[in-house]
Amino acid sequence: MTPTIERDRIRVEARLETLLAATTDAQRAVEEAMAYSALAGGKRLRAALALAFCRLACGRDAHALDFACAIEMVHAYSLIHDDLPCMDDDDLRRGKPSCHIQFGEATALLAGDGLLTYAFETMLGAATQPEVGWTRAGEAALCLARAIGVEGMIGGQVVDLDFETHPPKDAASLYRMVAMKTGALIRASCRIGCILGDAGPALTERADIYADKIGLAFQIIDDILDVIGDEQTLGKPIGSDRESGKTTFAALYGLDRARQIALSLTEEAKAALQEIPGSEELLLLADRLIARTW
């Protein structure tokens, strides 16, 4: 990642540690499971996008930090539930045992629920900051809620599960599923940064284009890495898509064509921000995402 994004990752990690510190005895097991998954590492891409677009819009981002952390809590919740036996049934996440392997299925389920609800508590709790206020906090929370509901991330997961027994009939169906399952949260991250930075319609529209393009490119690279990636580097099993019978971009187009599509999407994402002063870190981030090996 870029030096700025790396600094953002460190800031987000530190704040998450504070937010997720265990505070009770009776609920300690679920609090520890929440922290275990949310602090397991990762790129912190979504948090970084929120902070970067806030900076792009208003030149500062301290008031956006808790919102960035809330987005990462939601992402961690989705991964806990994705790994459950009733979903993808994965035993490894980021090089560590999945939450349900470490803490048991019931506790993992509750940890995911806990992270989801705490994310919204965190966002609305930040409304008292002078630079946020209830209007912006509410708008950000509504943006996130819409992105992860049945018209977004959850809906995309439903379609993805259905694809295991009813493969998509065309590429358009696969694109729509990815736009919901993966892309919606990435778009919300960029939008929340715009909301907190008081961006105008022009920048918000460009943020949407950028997010849509890198969201698709990100998933295509994930599909490619599931075929050719290194399990130790990725921190999760490879080949799981093929074993579960999923239709992916790599399976649909082949590795070379899939990578070409991801490269084209990345260039389109960069073009959306190319003329905006201060967008350099987001342009570099797009390039780094397409070149990643994890």
N, C-alpha and C positions, 0 to 999 in steps of 0.2 A: 504494500500500500504506500501512499504518499506520506512524506514526513508529517504533514498537517493531519492527515487522517489517522496516522499512528498516534499522534498526540491526543486526538479526539478519543481514540480507543482507550488510552490510559485513563483519561478523565472519566469516561463512562464506566470503566471497570471500577475505579475508586468510588464513584458515587453509588453504583449498584451494591458494592460491598457494604456501604453505610445503610442504604435503604433496606437491604435484605438481611441485616444482622438479626439473629434470633433474639426474641424479646420475652418469650414465655417458656414455661416448663411443660405445660399440658399439651401445647401444640408444637413442641420443638421438632418432632419428627418431620412434620410437613414443612416447617420453616427451613429445616436443613435440606430437605429435598428440593425446595424452591431455589435455595441458594446454590445447591450442587449443580443444577441444570443451567441457571441463569449466569453463573460465574464459571462455566466450563470452557471459556475461551470463545474463539470464533472471530470473524472478521469485523463484527460490529458495523457492518455496511449500512444498515438501515438507520442506526443512530447517527452515523457519520453524515449520511445524506441530509437528515433533518438539520443538523448543526451547520453543514456547509451551505444549505439554501437559506438558512436564517442569516448567516454572515453575508451571503451574497445580496440579500435584500436590505439589510440595515447596518451591516458592518460589525455586529457583535452577536454573541450567542449564549452568554452565561444564563440568561433566563430560559433558554431552550433545553438545558441539560437534563432536567427531570423528565421532560417530554421524550427526549432521546432515550433515556433509561426505560421509560414506560413502553416504548416501541420494542426495545430489546426484551422486556418481560413478556410481551405478547408473542414475539418470535420464539422465545424459549418455551412458552406454554405450547405452541403449535408443534414444536419438535418433540416434546414429551409425549403428546398425544399421538403424533405420527408414528412413534416407535413402539407403541403398545401392541400387544399380540393381536388385538382385534383390528389393527390398522396395517402398518407395514411390518410389524413384528421384527424389529431390528434390535440386536443386543448391544450394539456399539454405537456411541455417539461422541464425536470429537476425541477419539482415542481412549475413551473411558466407558465403563459399563453404562448402558442407558438407564434412565431414572428408575424404570420399573424393575430392572435387574438389581440395582443397588438398594432400592427401598421397598420393593414389592409393588404389585400392580395397583392396589387400592390407594396407597400413599402417593404413587406417581400421578394417578388420576386427579387426586385432590391437590397435589402440588401444581399441576397445570391450571386447574380452576383457580387456585390461590394467586398464581402469577397474573392471570387474566384480570381478576377483579382488582388486585393491587395496582395494576397498571393504570386503571381509571382513577383509583383513589390518589395515585401519585400525580396524575395530570391535573385533576381538579384541586388537589391540595396546593398546586403551584399557582393557582389563580390569584392568590393574595400578593404575588410579586407585582410591584408597580408597573413593570414593563409587560405584564401578561394581562391580568384582569379577567373577570368572569366571562366576558364576551369571547375573547380569544381562546381561553381555556376550553370553553364549551364548544367552540367551533372546531378546535383541534380534536377534542374527544369525539365529537360527532363524525369527523373525518375518519378517525381510526375505527370507530364502531362500524361504519358502513363498509370499510375496506375488509374487515375480517368476518363479516356476517355471511348470510346465505347467498348474497349477491357478489361476494368476494372470496376470501380465503376458504371459508368453510364450504361454500358452494363449489369451489374448484376442487376441493378434496373429494367431495361427493362424486363429481364427474370423473376424477382420476380413478377412484375405486371402481366405478362402473366400467371404465375403459379396460379393466383387467379381464372382464368377461364379454364386453361388447366393444371391441376396438373402434377407435374413431374412423368414420368413413372417409374423411378427407383431412388435409392439413389444417384447414380453417378451424375445425373442431379442436384440434390439438392446441392451436394458437389461443383460442378462446379459453380453454381450460387453464393454460399457463398464465394468461393474463389475470385470471381470477385467483388461482392457488398461490402463485409466486408474485406476480406483478402488482396485485392490488396493494399489498403491504409496502412494497417499494415505492409505489406512487404516493401512498398516504404519507410515507416518511418525508418525501420531497415537499408535498403539499403542506404538511404541518410546519416544516421549516419556513415556507412562504407565509403561512398564517402568522407565525410568531414574529417574523421579520416585517410584517405589514407590507408584503409585496403587492404590487399592482397586478391587474389582470394579464398584462403582457408577459411578465416574468412567470406568473403561475402557469400560464398556457405553455410556455417553453419548458417549464419544470415537468409538466405532465408528459410532454413529448419525450424528453430526456429519460424520464422514469420508465415509460412504456418500452422504449427501445432497449435500455440496459437491463430491464427486467427479463425480457425475452432472451437477450444475449446471455445473461447470467444463467438461465435455465438450460440453454443449449450447451453451454460449457459444462454445466453439471452433468448433463446427459452423456457428453463425450467422456468426461472423467470417470463416469460409472463403468465405462468400457475399457479405458486405457490407463486410468489413474492408479496410483500406488495407495494401497489400503492404509499403510502406516502414515503417509503424508496427509491423506484425506481424513483420517481418524474415524472412518466408518467403512463397512463392507463395500466392496465393489461387485458389480455384476448382479445386484439385487433387482434392478429393473428388468433385466432379461429373465431372471428366475421367476419373477412374479408375472411375467407375460405383458408388461406394460409397453405401450407404444410410445416411444420417445423420438425426439428429433434425430438422434443418432441412428435409431432403427429405421425411421421413415426415409431419411435422406442419405444415410451413410456418413461416415466420419468427415470426409473431405468437404462434401457439400454443406453439412451442418456447420462446420467451422467457417466456411465462406459466408453463410447467412449471418452468423454471429458477428463476423467482422463488418459486414454491411450495416447491421443494426447499430453497431458501435459508432460507425462513422455518421449515421443519421442522428444518433444521440448527441454527438459532439457538435454537429452542425446546428442543432437547436440552440446551443449556448455560445457558439463561436464568437459572436460579435458583442457579447455582454462583458464589460470590464469586471475583472475579479473572478471570472469563471475558470481560471487556469487549473485550479485544483480538481474541479469536477471533470474537466477534459482529461486530465492525467489519470484520474480515478477510472474513467471509462476504459482507457487503454490498459491499465493494470488489471482490471477485472477480466478482460478478454485473454490476457496472457497468464492467468493464474493456473496453478497446479493443485490447488486445494480449495 
